[in-house]
């Protein structure tokens, strides 16, 4: 199988280890990964911030950049949800590029039928289902099933798991006080698990969680699903 990687602007600039881990994991599973260098932002940020014209331009660029690829994979539930739900509204997409864009766990479980991916990760984890992956993509238990299959992982349940961590992109900037309060609630539940790390499918939410953990002086780490599975 050959897939194109949409690494996302946030992972590219702030969390590059996620992109590297995604490639490592897929190549280990025999997937040929293409990386179109013309890719930029999918336009989610701009649409949320009230710039639909810029978002439409980026949506069209996304379609044109990934046209001709059978599948596109991204290690971001947020961006995958935006692409599938909104890119088709703002761009001409005769090849259905938006519909062929999959979040990483969707590709692994639905297209590759993967269970044990050969991960060598060892430790205790709790899983935070990010809002877009949970409600937008409805990935269900795909990420958790992959984590449970890792022999060295002890997956601990997270209290109020489906509650938002408070990031929400521009929400965290425009509503900082509310965002901070939501983050504090989430981190209390994360710490209550006694796990060594919190795992999620979105680098954006993980950056938010990691910042909060560091400010609290917590030893917990925030790790992406791709990083765990690629270990």
C-alpha positions in Angstrom: 0.0 0.0 0.0 1.1 3.5 -0.7 -0.2 6.5 1.2 0.5 10.3 1.3 1.2 11.8 4.6 -0.5 15.0 5.6 1.7 15.9 8.6 -0.2 19.1 9.5 1.3 22.5 10.2 1.2 22.1 13.9 3.1 18.8 14.0 5.5 20.1 11.4 6.4 23.2 13.4 5.9 22.3 17.1 5.7 18.5 17.4 7.9 17.0 14.6 8.4 13.8 16.5 4.8 12.9 15.7 5.5 13.1 11.9 8.6 11.0 12.2 6.9 8.4 14.4 4.0 8.1 11.9 6.5 7.4 9.0 8.5 4.9 11.1 5.3 3.0 12.1 3.8 2.9 8.6 7.1 1.8 7.0 7.5 -0.9 9.6 4.1 -2.2 8.5 5.1 -2.3 4.9 3.4 0.9 3.8 5.1 3.2 1.3 4.8 6.8 2.5 4.8 9.7 0.1 5.3 13.3 1.4 4.1 16.0 -1.0 6.3 19.0 -0.1 3.7 21.4 -1.5 1.4 20.8 1.5 0.5 23.5 3.9 -2.3 24.1 6.4 -5.7 22.5 5.6 -7.4 25.8 6.6 -9.1 24.7 9.8 -7.4 27.5 11.8 -8.4 30.2 9.3 -12.0 29.1 9.1 -12.4 29.0 12.9 -10.8 32.4 13.1 -13.3 33.9 10.7 -11.3 34.0 7.4 -13.4 31.8 5.1 -11.7 33.1 1.9 -8.3 32.1 3.1 -9.7 28.8 4.3 -11.2 28.2 0.9 -7.9 28.9 -0.8 -6.1 26.5 1.5 -8.8 23.9 1.0 -8.2 24.0 -2.8 -4.5 23.8 -2.3 -5.0 20.7 -0.1 -7.1 19.0 -2.8 -4.6 19.8 -5.5 -1.6 18.8 -3.5 -3.0 15.3 -2.6 -4.8 14.6 -5.9 -3.7 11.4 -7.4 -3.0 9.7 -4.1 -5.2 6.7 -3.3 -5.2 7.5 0.4 -4.0 10.4 2.6 -3.2 9.7 6.3 -2.8 12.3 9.0 -1.8 11.9 12.7 -4.5 14.4 13.7 -8.1 13.7 14.4 -8.8 17.5 14.3 -7.4 18.0 10.8 -8.9 14.8 9.4 -12.3 15.8 10.7 -12.0 19.3 9.2 -10.8 18.0 5.9 -13.6 15.4 5.6 -16.4 17.7 6.8 -15.4 21.1 5.4 -12.8 21.0 2.6 -15.4 19.7 0.1 -17.6 22.7 0.9 -14.9 25.2 0.1 -13.0 23.5 -2.8 -13.6 21.7 -6.0 -12.8 18.1 -5.2 -13.8 15.9 -8.2 -11.5 13.0 -7.1 -12.9 12.9 -3.6 -9.5 13.7 -1.9 -11.3 14.9 1.3 -13.2 11.6 1.6 -10.0 9.6 1.2 -8.3 11.4 4.1 -7.9 9.1 7.2 -6.8 9.7 10.7 -3.9 7.3 11.6 -5.9 4.8 13.7 -8.5 4.6 11.0 -5.9 3.6 8.5 -4.3 1.1 10.8 -7.5 -0.6 11.9 -9.8 -0.2 9.0 -7.5 -0.4 6.0 -4.5 -2.4 7.3 -6.4 -4.6 9.8 -3.6 -4.0 12.3 -3.7 -5.1 15.9 -0.2 -5.7 17.2 2.0 -3.3 15.3 5.3 -4.4 16.9 5.6 -1.6 19.4 8.2 -1.9 22.1 6.7 0.7 24.3 6.5 -0.2 28.0 4.7 1.7 30.8 1.4 2.9 32.1 -0.8 5.0 29.9 -4.2 6.7 30.1 -5.9 7.7 26.9 -7.6 11.0 26.3 -10.1 10.9 23.4 -9.9 14.3 21.7 -13.1 16.1 20.8 -12.7 15.9 17.0 -11.6 12.3 17.0 -14.4 11.3 19.3 -17.3 13.4 17.9 -16.2 14.5 14.5 -14.6 11.3 13.2 -16.2 8.8 15.6 -13.0 6.7 15.7 -14.5 4.9 18.7 -12.2 2.5 20.4 -9.7 2.1 17.5 -6.9 4.0 19.3 -7.5 2.1 22.6 -7.6 -1.3 20.8 -4.2 -0.5 19.3 -2.8 0.5 22.7 -4.2 -2.6 24.4 -2.4 -4.8 21.9 1.0 -3.4 22.9 2.4 -6.0 25.2 4.3 -3.6 27.4 1.5 -1.1 28.0 -0.9 -1.0 30.9 -3.8 1.1 29.8 -5.6 2.8 32.7 -9.2 4.3 32.5 -9.5 8.0 32.5 -12.3 9.6 34.5 -14.6 11.9 32.6 -12.6 10.9 29.5 -15.0 12.4 27.0 -14.8 15.9 28.5 -12.8 18.5 26.5 -9.2 19.3 27.6 -10.0 23.0 27.0 -7.7 23.6 24.0 -10.1 24.0 21.0 -7.6 25.9 18.9 -8.5 29.6 19.0 -10.9 28.9 21.9 -7.8 28.6 24.2 -6.8 32.1 23.2 -10.1 33.9 23.1 -11.4 32.2 26.3 -8.2 31.7 28.2 -9.8 31.6 31.7 -12.4 29.0 30.7 -9.8 27.0 28.8 -7.5 27.0 31.8 -10.2 25.8 34.1 -11.2 23.0 31.7 -7.5 22.0 31.5 -7.2 21.8 35.3 -10.2 19.5 35.5 -8.7 17.2 32.8 -5.3 17.1 34.4 -6.8 16.2 37.8 -8.4 13.2 36.2 -5.2 12.3 34.3 -3.1 12.5 37.5 -5.7 10.4 39.4 -5.0 7.4 37.1 -1.4 7.2 38.4 -0.3 6.6 34.8 3.1 7.6 33.6 1.8 9.3 30.5 -1.4 10.5 28.8 -1.8 9.6 25.2 -4.0 11.1 22.5 -4.4 11.4 18.7 -4.0 15.1 18.4 -0.7 17.0 18.8 -2.6 20.2 19.5 -4.3 18.8 22.5 -1.1 17.1 23.7 0.7 20.4 23.6 -2.0 21.9 25.7 -1.9 19.0 28.2 1.9 19.0 28.3 2.1 22.7 29.0 -0.4 22.2 31.9 1.6 19.3 33.3 4.8 21.2 33.1 3.4 24.2 34.9 2.1 21.8 37.7 5.5 20.2 38.0 4.0 16.9 37.2 6.3 14.1 36.0 3.6 12.8 33.6 4.4 12.9 29.9 2.0 13.7 27.0 2.6 11.3 24.1 1.0 10.9 20.7 -0.5 7.5 19.6 2.0 7.4 16.8 4.9 7.8 19.2 3.7 4.9 21.4 3.1 2.6 18.4 6.3 3.5 16.7 8.5 2.8 19.8 
